[in-house]
Amino acid sequence: MVQSSHFFKFISSLRSNFCKSAAFVSVLVFGYNLVRYSILRIIITYFTDEPNEYHLVKAAELATVLEGVSASLVIVVAYMLDAHFSNLIIISCSIASTIIGLVLFTLNLMIWGGRYEFVYIVGILLLAVGGGVHPQLNVFLVDQLRDGHEPADTNTNKYPVKVRKRVWLIVAWLCSAAATTFTSKFSWKIVFFSSTSVLVVTFILFLCGIPFYDSKKFTGAGSSLFNFITVVKASWLKKHLPYPPSENYFYCPNIHDHQKQTHLSPQVKILSCLDKAAIIESSNLSQQEQKEAGRLCTVEQVKETKLLLKMIPMWSTFLVIGLVSSTGDIFSSEQGENLIAPVDFLFYIVFFLKHISQAMISYLFDKFLSPERVPKTQYKLAKILRIWIGMVLCTIFCAVAWRVEVGRLQENITSMFWLAPQYCLLGLMLGFSADGLDEFMIDELPESLRNYASAMNRFVIDGLGSFLSILFIHANRNIFGSTLDDSRLDKYYMRLMIISFLNVCYYYFISTIYSGPPLYPQAELVERDITNNR
């Protein structure tokens, strides 16, 4: 009876917290996730199947370009949201681009028999443009749950925004996972046609919800993301100036920004030259005229630039993570096509292990290693250790994938279940490293750049990592044949394993740079809810 009472209280709370606008957004999340899982994430298998039967390297390149361009455009979308357009416009244009790309693929397959390769190229670019919509859908969903639906007394709110967002996304994900497994037994023609139709219908329903949406008001205030270009330019123009003897020579409208420092923080020797961008020149030009001419920046802008550039060593350690992640996503699905599955949808059950394991790791860290549970002096160390574990798992993933492929080539491994450890390790790797990087950057970036953390990380990991994967494939082209059975993917994974191990050692050295206290510790007190698109 007690359990029944709690259950009815839970249902009653869900009803009272129901949000119509969130329901419309979740419908679109379902439609787009169906396209992601049934087509975009395994598109290499489409290019290697009939009627295309592309060379393995060519198919891998097309699939990698799709992921790389899509991830690179995420940061552009984030900039446009701050500087030019509202979230609703960005989402609508991205979904429209995805639909047009799917229509081109469907027409080329069903009517033209896949004869026109340029149609695929145009379609991939359109799908990539639409790929930036996924993280923005999550942000837009949070807007609906927060604006006008949050109780005034948050202490009495048992189901805050973060919990309700997770519920809506889980429901949408489960529906899309079920729909994906259902369509897996059909041909590519039916998959493309049905997925496109579902996305069109869900997009129409999403547009029908416009009267209910609570979207952040667009202010057009501009973005601080690319201020580093102005700072670098100004410091270069004033490189001949001596370093000022006093803080009074710095341009600081807000006197609290530099705190009477003659060397602006963070005090990194290689970046000290950027301080000159804030030096006020002795000339006929006023301070405002110097600023408009691009010769003067504020102390705060210089600090933000130095903090951003200070992250480059950390980002460099994630290029290998991106390389391995791209390889795992592309070739693991192709391996699945060459293994035996008792039922058609078994591949997707194994495939979803990646997403489940990644989500579970992130949830457990949020639950048990939150700032409230870990002392502030050890919290940053815990995040650095979390990333290091992800680096180690990256090496283990390559080793497991190497041995699985050796067994597959020797026909000792024939079951689809052998891919389960690969996908689990891939998800754990990203849950520890990529999601850990999102958490790490919260304390390393100022408020003006914190909203870009996830977008910048995805650009480095999925964007640059995918393009690095293309280069690495070409560097090892001699071990790739026209099909997977004609290739030596085992050697490819073995070489990745060696690189991953070296990257673990490199990360250990780089992590010492960030061992000091965080510059913005107040970030531990804000809602640590950074969205990502994996």
C-alpha positions as CSV (number, residue, x, y, z in Angstrom):
1,M,0.0,0.0,0.0
2,V,2.9,2.4,0.8
3,Q,4.5,1.7,-2.6
4,S,1.1,2.2,-4.3
5,S,0.7,5.5,-2.5
6,H,4.1,6.7,-3.6
7,F,3.3,5.7,-7.2
8,F,0.1,7.7,-7.3
9,K,1.9,10.7,-5.8
10,F,4.5,10.4,-8.6
11,I,1.8,10.2,-11.3
12,S,0.0,13.2,-9.8
13,S,3.2,15.2,-9.7
14,L,3.9,14.4,-13.3
15,R,0.4,15.6,-14.3
16,S,0.8,18.9,-12.4
17,N,4.2,19.4,-14.1
18,F,3.0,18.5,-17.6
19,C,4.1,21.0,-20.2
20,K,2.3,21.2,-23.6
21,S,5.2,22.9,-25.3
22,A,7.7,20.3,-24.0
23,A,5.4,17.6,-25.5
24,F,5.6,19.2,-29.0
25,V,9.4,19.5,-28.7
26,S,9.8,15.9,-27.6
27,V,7.8,14.7,-30.6
28,L,10.4,16.4,-32.9
29,V,13.2,14.9,-30.7
30,F,11.7,11.5,-31.4
31,G,11.5,12.1,-35.2
32,Y,15.1,13.3,-35.4
33,N,16.4,10.5,-33.2
34,L,14.8,8.0,-35.5
35,V,16.7,9.5,-38.5
36,R,19.9,9.6,-36.5
37,Y,19.8,6.0,-35.4
38,S,18.3,4.3,-38.5
39,I,20.3,6.3,-41.1
40,L,22.9,8.8,-40.1
41,R,24.8,6.7,-37.5
42,I,25.1,3.7,-39.8
43,I,25.2,5.4,-43.2
44,I,28.5,3.7,-44.1
45,T,26.5,0.4,-44.4
46,Y,24.2,2.1,-46.9
47,F,27.1,3.1,-49.1
48,T,28.6,-0.4,-49.0
49,D,25.3,-2.2,-49.6
50,E,23.5,-2.6,-53.0
51,P,23.0,-0.7,-55.2
52,N,25.9,1.5,-54.3
53,E,28.7,-1.0,-53.3
54,Y,31.2,1.8,-52.8
55,H,34.8,1.1,-51.9
56,L,35.2,0.8,-48.2
57,V,37.5,3.8,-48.0
58,K,35.2,5.9,-50.1
59,A,32.2,4.9,-48.0
60,A,34.1,5.7,-44.8
61,E,35.1,9.1,-46.1
62,L,31.5,10.0,-46.9
63,A,30.3,8.9,-43.5
64,T,33.1,10.7,-41.7
65,V,32.5,13.9,-43.6
66,L,28.9,13.9,-42.6
67,E,29.8,13.6,-38.9
68,G,32.8,16.0,-39.1
69,V,30.9,18.8,-40.9
70,S,27.9,18.3,-38.6
71,A,30.0,18.6,-35.5
72,S,31.9,21.6,-36.8
73,L,28.7,23.5,-37.6
74,V,27.5,23.1,-34.0
75,I,29.7,25.9,-32.9
76,V,28.5,28.1,-35.8
77,V,24.9,27.5,-34.7
78,A,25.8,28.4,-31.1
79,Y,27.3,31.7,-32.3
80,M,24.3,32.5,-34.5
81,L,21.9,31.9,-31.6
82,D,23.7,34.6,-29.6
83,A,24.4,37.1,-32.4
84,H,21.7,36.8,-35.1
85,F,18.7,34.4,-34.7
86,S,16.4,32.9,-32.2
87,N,16.4,29.2,-31.3
88,L,13.1,28.5,-33.0
89,I,14.4,29.8,-36.3
90,I,17.6,27.8,-36.1
91,I,15.8,24.6,-35.3
92,S,13.3,25.0,-38.1
93,C,15.9,25.7,-40.7
94,S,18.1,22.8,-39.5
95,I,15.2,20.3,-39.7
96,A,14.2,21.6,-43.1
97,S,17.7,21.1,-44.3
98,T,17.7,17.5,-42.9
99,I,14.4,16.8,-44.7
100,I,15.6,18.0,-48.0
101,G,18.8,15.9,-47.7
102,L,16.7,12.8,-46.9
103,V,14.4,13.5,-49.9
104,L,17.5,13.6,-52.2
105,F,18.8,10.3,-50.8
106,T,15.3,8.8,-51.2
107,L,14.9,10.0,-54.7
108,N,18.3,8.8,-55.8
109,L,17.7,5.4,-54.3
110,M,14.1,4.8,-55.3
111,I,13.9,6.5,-58.7
112,W,17.5,6.9,-60.0
113,G,18.9,3.6,-58.5
114,G,21.7,5.4,-56.8
115,R,23.4,6.4,-60.0
116,Y,24.1,10.0,-59.2
117,E,26.9,10.4,-56.8
118,F,26.7,14.2,-56.7
119,V,23.2,13.9,-55.3
120,Y,24.6,11.9,-52.3
121,I,27.3,14.6,-51.8
122,V,24.7,17.4,-51.8
123,G,22.5,15.3,-49.5
124,I,25.3,14.7,-47.1
125,L,26.0,18.4,-46.9
126,L,22.4,19.2,-46.2
127,L,22.2,16.4,-43.6
128,A,25.4,17.8,-42.0
129,V,23.8,21.3,-41.8
130,G,20.8,19.8,-40.1
131,G,23.1,17.8,-37.7
132,G,23.6,20.9,-35.5
133,V,20.0,20.8,-34.4
134,H,20.2,18.0,-31.9
135,P,21.9,19.9,-29.0
136,Q,19.7,22.9,-29.7
137,L,16.6,20.8,-29.3
138,N,17.7,19.9,-25.8
139,V,18.3,23.5,-25.0
140,F,14.9,24.5,-26.4
141,L,13.3,21.8,-24.3
142,V,14.8,23.2,-21.2
143,D,13.4,26.6,-22.1
144,Q,9.9,25.2,-22.2
145,L,10.3,23.5,-18.8
146,R,11.9,26.5,-17.2
147,D,10.0,29.5,-18.5
148,G,6.6,29.9,-16.9
149,H,6.5,26.3,-15.5
150,E,9.0,26.5,-12.6
151,P,7.4,26.9,-9.2
152,A,8.3,30.0,-7.3
153,D,9.6,28.0,-4.3
154,T,12.2,25.7,-5.8
155,N,12.7,24.0,-2.4
156,T,9.2,22.5,-2.7
157,N,9.7,21.4,-6.3
158,K,10.4,17.7,-6.2
159,Y,10.7,17.5,-10.0
160,P,13.0,20.4,-11.1
161,V,13.8,21.3,-14.7
162,K,16.7,18.8,-14.9
163,V,14.7,15.8,-13.8
164,R,11.7,16.6,-16.1
165,K,14.0,17.2,-19.0
166,R,15.6,13.8,-18.4
167,V,12.1,12.2,-18.3
168,W,11.0,13.8,-21.6
169,L,14.3,12.9,-23.4
170,I,14.2,9.3,-22.1
171,V,10.6,8.8,-23.4
172,A,11.6,10.3,-26.8
173,W,14.7,8.1,-26.9
174,L,12.9,4.9,-26.0
175,C,10.2,5.6,-28.7
176,S,12.9,6.3,-31.3
177,A,14.9,3.2,-30.3
178,A,11.8,1.0,-30.6
179,A,10.9,2.5,-34.0
180,T,14.5,2.0,-35.2
181,T,14.6,-1.7,-34.2
182,F,11.2,-2.1,-35.9
183,T,12.3,-0.7,-39.2
184,S,15.6,-2.6,-39.2
185,K,14.1,-5.6,-40.9
186,F,13.1,-3.6,-43.9
187,S,15.0,-2.6,-47.0
188,W,16.9,0.7,-47.3
189,K,14.1,2.1,-49.5
190,I,11.5,1.6,-46.8
191,V,13.8,2.9,-44.1
192,F,14.5,6.1,-46.0
193,F,10.9,6.6,-47.0
194,S,9.5,5.9,-43.5
195,S,12.1,7.9,-41.6
196,T,11.6,10.9,-43.9
197,S,7.9,10.7,-43.5
198,V,8.1,10.5,-39.7
199,L,10.4,13.5,-39.6
200,V,8.1,15.5,-41.8
201,V,5.1,14.7,-39.6
202,T,6.9,15.4,-36.4
203,F,8.2,18.7,-37.8
204,I,4.7,19.7,-38.7
205,L,3.5,18.9,-35.2
206,F,6.4,20.9,-33.8
207,L,5.4,23.9,-35.8
208,C,1.8,23.5,-34.5
209,G,3.2,24.0,-31.0
210,I,4.5,27.5,-31.8
211,P,1.7,29.3,-29.9
212,F,2.7,27.4,-26.7
213,Y,6.5,27.9,-26.9
214,D,8.3,30.0,-24.3
215,S,11.6,30.8,-26.1
216,K,14.4,33.0,-24.8
217,K,13.9,36.5,-26.1
218,F,16.4,37.3,-28.7
219,T,18.3,40.5,-27.7
220,G,20.8,40.7,-30.5
221,A,23.5,41.7,-27.9
222,G,26.1,39.8,-29.9
223,S,28.5,37.0,-29.0
224,S,31.9,37.0,-27.2
225,L,33.0,33.8,-28.8
226,F,35.2,35.4,-31.4
227,N,36.6,38.2,-29.3
228,F,39.9,36.3,-29.2
229,I,40.5,37.4,-32.8
230,T,40.3,41.0,-31.9
231,V,42.5,40.5,-28.9
232,V,45.2,38.7,-30.9
233,K,45.0,41.4,-33.6
234,A,45.3,44.2,-31.1
235,S,48.3,42.6,-29.3
236,W,50.0,42.0,-32.6
237,L,49.6,45.7,-33.6
238,K,51.1,46.8,-30.3
239,K,53.8,44.2,-30.0
240,H,56.4,46.9,-30.0
241,L,55.1,48.5,-26.9
242,P,56.9,47.8,-23.6
243,Y,55.0,46.1,-20.8
244,P,53.3,48.7,-18.6
245,P,54.7,49.4,-15.1
246,S,51.3,50.0,-13.6
247,E,47.8,48.7,-13.9
248,N,46.6,52.2,-14.7
249,Y,47.9,51.7,-18.3
250,F,45.3,49.0,-19.0
251,Y,41.9,49.8,-20.4
252,C,39.5,48.6,-17.8
253,P,36.0,50.2,-17.7
254,N,35.2,48.0,-14.7
255,I,37.9,48.6,-12.1
256,H,37.3,45.2,-10.5
257,D,38.2,43.2,-13.6
258,H,42.0,43.2,-13.3
259,Q,42.2,43.6,-9.5
260,K,45.3,45.8,-9.7
261,Q,47.3,43.3,-11.5
262,T,50.2,44.3,-13.7
263,H,50.2,40.9,-15.3
264,L,46.7,39.9,-16.3
265,S,45.4,36.5,-15.2
266,P,45.7,33.7,-16.0
267,Q,49.5,34.3,-15.8
268,V,50.7,31.9,-18.5
269,K,54.1,33.0,-19.8
270,I,53.5,32.1,-23.4
271,L,50.3,34.1,-23.4
272,S,51.6,37.2,-21.6
273,C,52.1,39.0,-24.9
274,L,48.3,39.2,-25.2
275,D,48.2,41.6,-22.3
276,K,49.3,44.4,-24.6
277,A,45.9,44.3,-26.3
278,A,44.6,46.1,-23.2
279,I,47.3,48.8,-23.1
280,I,46.0,52.3,-23.7
281,E,48.2,54.0,-26.4
282,S,49.4,57.5,-26.2
283,S,48.0,58.9,-29.4
284,N,45.5,61.5,-30.7
285,L,42.8,58.8,-30.8
286,S,40.5,58.5,-27.8
287,Q,40.0,55.2,-26.0
288,Q,36.7,54.7,-27.8
289,E,38.3,55.4,-31.2
290,Q,41.2,53.0,-30.5
291,K,38.6,50.4,-29.5
292,E,36.6,50.9,-32.7
293,A,39.8,50.7,-34.8
294,G,40.5,47.3,-33.3
295,R,43.6,48.5,-31.4
296,L,42.2,48.3,-27.9
297,C,40.5,45.6,-25.9
298,T,39.2,45.5,-22.3
299,V,41.0,43.7,-19.5
300,E,38.1,41.3,-19.3
301,Q,38.3,40.5,-23.1
302,V,42.1,39.7,-22.7
303,K,41.3,37.5,-19.7
304,E,38.7,35.6,-21.6
305,T,41.0,35.1,-24.6
306,K,43.8,33.8,-22.4
307,L,41.5,31.4,-20.7
308,L,40.2,30.1,-24.0
309,L,43.7,29.7,-25.5
310,K,44.8,28.0,-22.3
311,M,42.4,25.2,-23.1
312,I,44.3,24.3,-26.3
313,P,46.7,21.8,-24.7
314,M,43.7,20.0,-23.0
315,W,41.8,19.9,-26.3
316,S,44.9,18.5,-28.1
317,T,44.6,15.4,-25.9
318,F,41.1,14.8,-27.2
319,L,42.0,14.6,-30.9
320,V,42.8,10.9,-30.4
321,I,39.5,10.4,-28.6
322,G,37.8,11.9,-31.6
323,L,39.8,9.8,-34.0
324,V,39.0,6.6,-32.1
325,S,35.3,7.6,-31.6
326,S,34.9,8.3,-35.3
327,T,36.5,5.0,-36.2
328,G,34.4,3.0,-33.7
329,D,31.2,4.6,-34.9
330,I,32.0,3.9,-38.6
331,F,33.7,0.5,-38.7
332,S,31.8,-1.1,-35.9
333,S,28.5,-0.8,-37.8
334,E,30.2,-2.2,-40.9
335,Q,31.5,-5.1,-38.8
336,G,28.0,-5.7,-37.6
337,E,26.8,-6.1,-41.2
338,N,29.3,-9.0,-41.7
339,L,28.4,-10.9,-38.5
340,I,25.5,-13.2,-37.9
341,A,22.4,-12.0,-36.0
342,P,19.7,-14.4,-34.9
343,V,17.1,-11.7,-35.5
344,D,17.3,-8.6,-37.7
345,F,17.1,-6.0,-34.9
346,L,19.9,-7.6,-32.8
347,F,22.4,-5.1,-34.2
348,Y,20.5,-2.2,-32.9
349,I,20.2,-3.7,-29.4
350,V,24.0,-4.0,-29.4
351,F,24.3,-0.5,-31.0
352,F,22.3,1.1,-28.3
353,L,24.7,-0.2,-25.6
354,K,27.0,2.7,-26.5
355,H,24.3,5.3,-25.7
356,I,23.1,3.5,-22.6
357,S,26.6,3.1,-21.1
358,Q,27.5,6.7,-21.8
359,A,24.3,8.0,-20.2
360,M,24.8,5.8,-17.2
361,I,28.3,7.0,-16.5
362,S,27.3,10.7,-16.8
363,Y,24.3,10.0,-14.5
364,L,26.4,8.3,-11.9
365,F,29.0,11.0,-11.8
366,D,26.3,13.7,-11.4
367,K,24.7,11.6,-8.7
368,F,27.6,10.5,-6.6
369,L,30.5,12.9,-7.5
370,S,28.6,16.2,-7.4
371,P,30.2,19.3,-5.8
372,E,28.0,18.7,-2.7
373,R,29.6,15.3,-2.1
374,V,33.2,16.0,-3.0
375,P,35.4,18.6,-1.2
376,K,36.1,21.6,-3.4
377,T,39.9,20.9,-3.1
378,Q,39.4,17.5,-4.6
379,Y,36.6,18.1,-7.0
380,K,38.8,19.4,-9.8
381,L,41.2,16.5,-9.3
382,A,38.2,14.1,-9.6
383,K,37.3,15.6,-13.0
384,I,40.9,15.3,-14.2
385,L,41.0,11.7,-13.1
386,R,37.6,11.0,-14.8
387,I,39.1,12.2,-18.1
388,W,42.2,10.1,-17.6
389,I,40.0,7.0,-17.1
390,G,38.3,7.8,-20.4
391,M,41.8,7.9,-22.1
392,V,42.7,4.5,-20.6
393,L,39.3,3.1,-21.8
394,C,40.1,4.4,-25.3
395,T,43.2,2.2,-25.4
396,I,41.3,-0.8,-24.1
397,F,38.6,-0.2,-26.7
398,C,41.2,-0.3,-29.5
399,A,42.7,-3.5,-28.0
400,V,39.3,-5.3,-27.8
401,A,38.3,-4.1,-31.3
402,W,41.6,-5.4,-32.6
403,R,41.2,-8.9,-31.2
404,V,37.5,-9.0,-32.3
405,E,38.4,-8.2,-35.8
406,V,41.2,-10.8,-35.8
407,G,38.7,-13.4,-34.7
408,R,36.2,-12.3,-37.3
409,L,38.8,-12.6,-40.1
410,Q,39.8,-16.0,-38.9
411,E,36.1,-17.0,-38.8
412,N,36.4,-17.8,-35.1
413,I,33.9,-15.0,-34.3
414,T,30.6,-15.0,-36.2
415,S,28.0,-13.8,-33.7
416,M,26.8,-10.2,-33.4
417,F,27.2,-10.4,-29.6
418,W,30.9,-10.0,-29.9
419,L,30.4,-6.3,-30.8
420,A,28.7,-5.7,-27.4
421,P,32.0,-5.1,-25.5
422,Q,33.1,-2.7,-28.3
423,Y,30.0,-0.5,-28.0
424,C,30.0,-0.6,-24.2
425,L,33.6,0.5,-24.1
426,L,33.0,3.2,-26.7
427,G,30.1,4.6,-24.6
428,L,32.1,4.3,-21.4
429,M,35.1,6.1,-23.1
430,L,32.9,9.0,-24.1
431,G,31.1,9.1,-20.8
432,F,34.3,9.4,-18.9
433,S,36.3,11.6,-21.3
434,A,34.0,13.7,-23.5
435,D,31.3,14.3,-20.9
436,G,34.1,14.8,-18.3
437,L,35.6,17.5,-20.5
438,D,32.2,19.4,-20.5
439,E,32.2,19.3,-16.7
440,F,35.9,20.3,-16.5
441,M,35.4,23.4,-18.6
442,I,32.7,24.8,-16.4
443,D,35.3,26.0,-13.9
444,E,37.9,27.0,-16.5
445,L,35.8,29.4,-18.6
446,P,34.1,32.7,-17.7
447,E,30.3,33.1,-17.7
448,S,30.4,34.7,-21.2
449,L,32.0,31.6,-22.7
450,R,30.5,28.9,-20.6
451,N,27.5,28.3,-22.8
452,Y,29.9,27.5,-25.7
453,A,31.7,24.8,-23.8
454,S,29.8,21.8,-25.1
455,A,29.8,23.2,-28.7
456,M,33.6,23.8,-28.6
457,N,34.2,20.4,-27.2
458,R,32.1,18.7,-29.9
459,F,34.0,20.7,-32.6
460,V,37.3,19.4,-31.3
461,I,36.2,15.8,-30.6
462,D,33.7,15.0,-33.3
463,G,34.7,17.7,-35.8
464,L,38.5,17.7,-35.9
465,G,38.5,14.1,-34.7
466,S,36.5,13.0,-37.8
467,F,38.7,14.9,-40.2
468,L,41.8,13.4,-38.5
469,S,40.2,10.0,-39.1
470,I,40.0,10.7,-42.8
471,L,43.7,11.6,-42.8
472,F,44.6,8.5,-40.8
473,I,42.6,6.2,-43.1
474,H,44.5,7.6,-46.1
475,A,47.8,7.2,-44.3
476,N,46.9,3.5,-43.9
477,R,45.1,3.1,-47.2
478,N,47.4,0.1,-48.2
479,I,45.6,-2.1,-45.6
480,F,42.1,-1.3,-46.9
481,G,40.5,-3.3,-49.7
482,S,37.2,-2.8,-51.5
483,T,35.3,-4.6,-48.7
484,L,35.8,-5.2,-45.0
485,D,36.7,-8.8,-45.7
486,D,39.4,-7.7,-48.1
487,S,40.8,-5.2,-45.5
488,R,43.0,-5.5,-42.5
489,L,41.0,-3.5,-40.0
490,D,42.7,-5.4,-37.2
491,K,46.0,-3.8,-38.1
492,Y,44.3,-0.4,-38.2
493,Y,42.9,-0.9,-34.7
494,M,46.3,-2.1,-33.5
495,R,47.9,1.1,-34.7
496,L,45.2,3.1,-33.0
497,M,45.9,1.3,-29.8
498,I,49.5,2.3,-29.9
499,I,48.5,6.0,-30.5
500,S,45.9,5.8,-27.8
501,F,48.5,4.6,-25.3
502,L,50.9,7.4,-26.2
503,N,48.0,9.8,-25.8
504,V,47.4,8.5,-22.2
505,C,51.0,9.4,-21.4
506,Y,50.6,12.8,-23.1
507,Y,47.5,13.6,-21.1
508,Y,49.2,12.8,-17.9
509,F,51.8,15.4,-18.7
510,I,49.2,18.0,-19.9
511,S,47.0,17.5,-16.9
512,T,49.7,19.0,-14.6
513,I,49.0,22.4,-16.3
514,Y,45.5,22.4,-14.9
515,S,46.2,21.2,-11.4
516,G,45.8,24.6,-9.8
517,P,42.6,25.9,-8.3
518,P,39.8,26.9,-10.8
519,L,39.7,30.6,-11.7
520,Y,35.9,30.6,-11.6
521,P,34.9,28.4,-8.6
522,Q,31.4,29.8,-8.5
523,A,30.7,27.6,-11.5
524,E,30.3,24.8,-9.1
525,L,27.2,26.4,-7.7
526,V,25.3,26.9,-11.0
527,E,23.3,24.2,-12.8
528,R,25.8,21.9,-14.3
529,D,23.7,20.8,-17.2
530,I,25.6,21.0,-20.5
531,T,23.9,19.4,-23.5
532,N,25.8,17.1,-26.0
533,N,25.0,15.3,-29.3
534,R,26.3,11.8,-29.0
